[in-house]
Amino acid sequence: ANGIVSHNCGKSQMLTFVNNTAPKSRYVAGRSASGAGLTCSVVKDEFLRGWALEAGAMVLADKGILVLDEMDKISKEDTSALHEAMEQQHISVAKANIQATLRTQTSILGAANPKLGRFDPFTPIPNQIDMPPALINRFDLIFVMRDIPNKELDGNIATRVLLSHAYKDS
């Protein structure tokens, strides 16, 4: 099962928790993700004096979970690498005399921010996430996490956080 969570409600902390508690997982943050880093790449190996396959996050997370934070920050070209991996559950490679098929039977937990900063409850969710519709449709579940401003509750949370940090320092 694949899912997207979105908005600024502690989603990165939730994703980090999942990454740290899952028996097999890989964590990737949006801007640092490339198509090759997500799937695989063929690299020149000086030791072997030839070419070698280097597994990306989806291959390394096979039979586990890939945690993708800030999915909306991954370029369109790099997200296209996810299509085959998500649909076929494998990646085909044919480069530099290397032909291989690598398994990507991986669940993906992704997080993305809405285009306009906050979700509009009256607009369809896929229209509010800056990702290709074909990729959004590959996700089984989409959860929206909304931060509805509440002065009293927000003040209590801020006080609790500040107090917890004050005790750590002393």
C-alpha positions as CSV (number, residue, x, y, z in Angstrom):
1,A,0.0,0.0,0.0
2,N,1.2,3.5,-0.9
3,G,0.1,6.7,0.8
4,I,0.6,10.4,0.7
5,V,0.3,12.6,3.7
6,S,0.4,16.3,3.4
7,H,0.6,19.7,5.0
8,N,2.8,21.3,7.8
9,C,1.5,19.4,10.8
10,G,4.6,17.5,11.9
11,K,4.6,15.3,8.9
12,S,8.4,15.1,8.7
13,Q,8.4,14.0,12.4
14,M,5.9,11.3,11.6
15,L,7.9,10.1,8.5
16,T,11.1,10.0,10.6
17,F,9.3,8.0,13.2
18,V,8.1,5.5,10.6
19,N,11.6,5.3,9.1
20,N,13.1,4.6,12.6
21,T,10.6,2.0,13.6
22,A,10.1,0.0,10.4
23,P,12.2,-3.2,10.2
24,K,13.4,-2.2,6.7
25,S,13.1,1.3,5.4
26,R,14.8,4.1,3.5
27,Y,14.3,7.8,4.0
28,V,14.6,10.3,1.1
29,A,14.0,14.0,1.2
30,G,12.6,15.8,-1.9
31,R,15.3,18.2,-3.1
32,S,18.1,15.6,-2.6
33,A,16.2,12.9,-4.6
34,S,17.1,12.0,-8.1
35,G,15.6,9.4,-10.5
36,A,18.8,7.4,-10.2
37,G,18.9,7.8,-6.4
38,L,15.3,6.5,-6.2
39,T,15.7,3.6,-8.6
40,C,19.3,2.6,-9.6
41,S,22.2,3.8,-11.6
42,V,25.1,2.3,-13.7
43,V,28.4,3.6,-12.4
44,K,32.0,3.2,-13.6
45,D,33.8,0.9,-11.1
46,E,37.5,1.6,-11.0
47,F,38.2,-1.5,-8.8
48,L,36.4,-3.9,-11.2
49,R,37.6,-1.9,-14.2
50,G,34.1,-1.9,-15.7
51,W,30.5,-0.9,-15.0
52,A,28.5,-1.8,-11.9
53,L,24.9,-1.3,-10.8
54,E,24.3,0.9,-7.8
55,A,20.9,0.3,-6.1
56,G,18.7,3.3,-5.3
57,A,16.3,3.8,-2.4
58,M,13.4,1.8,-3.9
59,V,15.6,-1.2,-4.6
60,L,17.2,-1.0,-1.1
61,A,13.8,-0.8,0.5
62,D,12.5,-3.9,-1.4
63,K,10.0,-5.8,0.9
64,G,10.1,-2.8,3.2
65,I,9.0,0.9,3.1
66,L,10.3,3.9,1.3
67,V,9.7,7.1,3.1
68,L,9.6,10.1,0.7
69,D,9.5,13.5,2.4
70,E,8.8,16.7,0.4
71,M,7.6,14.7,-2.7
72,D,6.4,18.0,-4.3
73,K,10.0,19.2,-4.4
74,I,11.2,16.3,-6.6
75,S,11.5,17.3,-10.2
76,K,9.1,16.0,-12.8
77,E,11.9,14.2,-14.6
78,D,12.9,12.4,-11.4
79,T,9.4,11.5,-10.3
80,S,8.9,9.8,-13.7
81,A,11.4,7.1,-12.5
82,L,8.9,6.1,-9.9
83,H,6.2,5.1,-12.5
84,E,7.7,1.7,-13.6
85,A,8.9,0.9,-10.1
86,M,5.5,1.5,-8.5
87,E,3.4,-0.1,-11.3
88,Q,5.5,-3.1,-12.2
89,Q,7.2,-3.6,-8.8
90,H,10.6,-3.8,-10.6
91,I,13.0,-1.6,-12.5
92,S,14.5,-2.7,-15.8
93,V,18.1,-1.5,-16.6
94,A,19.8,-1.7,-19.9
95,K,23.0,0.4,-19.9
96,A,26.7,-0.1,-20.6
97,N,26.4,-3.8,-21.4
98,I,24.4,-4.4,-18.2
99,Q,20.9,-5.8,-18.5
100,A,19.1,-6.4,-15.2
101,T,15.7,-6.4,-13.5
102,L,15.7,-5.2,-9.9
103,R,12.8,-5.8,-7.5
104,T,11.0,-2.8,-6.0
105,Q,8.2,-4.5,-4.0
106,T,8.2,-1.5,-1.8
107,S,5.4,0.4,0.1
108,I,5.8,4.2,-0.2
109,L,4.8,6.6,2.4
110,G,5.2,10.1,0.9
111,A,4.5,13.6,2.1
112,A,3.8,16.7,0.0
113,N,2.8,20.2,0.6
114,P,-0.2,21.8,-1.0
115,K,0.5,24.2,-3.9
116,L,-1.0,27.2,-2.1
117,G,0.3,26.5,1.4
118,R,-3.0,25.3,2.8
119,F,-5.6,22.8,1.6
120,D,-8.9,24.1,0.3
121,P,-11.6,21.7,1.6
122,F,-13.7,22.5,-1.5
123,T,-11.1,21.6,-4.2
124,P,-10.2,18.0,-5.2
125,I,-7.0,17.0,-3.4
126,P,-5.1,15.9,-6.6
127,N,-5.5,19.4,-8.0
128,Q,-3.8,20.9,-4.9
129,I,-0.6,18.7,-5.0
130,D,2.1,19.8,-7.4
131,M,2.8,16.3,-8.8
132,P,1.8,14.6,-12.1
133,P,-1.7,13.1,-12.0
134,A,-0.4,9.8,-13.3
135,L,1.9,9.5,-10.2
136,I,-0.8,10.6,-7.7
137,N,-3.1,7.9,-9.1
138,R,-0.5,5.2,-8.3
139,F,-1.0,5.9,-4.6
140,D,-3.7,3.7,-2.8
141,L,-4.4,6.2,0.0
142,I,-4.1,9.9,0.4
143,F,-4.5,11.5,3.8
144,V,-4.8,15.2,4.3
145,M,-3.4,16.6,7.6
146,R,-4.7,20.0,8.3
147,D,-3.6,22.5,10.9
148,I,-6.7,24.4,11.8
149,P,-5.6,27.5,13.8
150,N,-6.7,27.5,17.4
151,K,-5.2,30.2,19.6
152,E,-5.6,28.4,22.9
153,L,-4.5,25.0,21.7
154,D,-1.6,26.4,19.7
155,G,-0.5,28.4,22.8
156,N,-0.6,25.3,25.0
157,I,1.5,23.3,22.5
158,A,4.1,26.1,22.1
159,T,4.4,26.4,25.9
160,R,4.8,22.7,26.2
161,V,7.6,22.6,23.6
162,L,9.4,25.5,25.1
163,L,9.2,24.0,28.6
164,S,10.5,20.7,27.3
165,H,13.5,22.4,25.7
166,A,14.2,24.5,28.8
167,Y,14.5,21.4,31.0
168,K,16.9,19.7,28.6
169,D,19.3,22.7,28.7
170,S,19.5,22.9,32.5
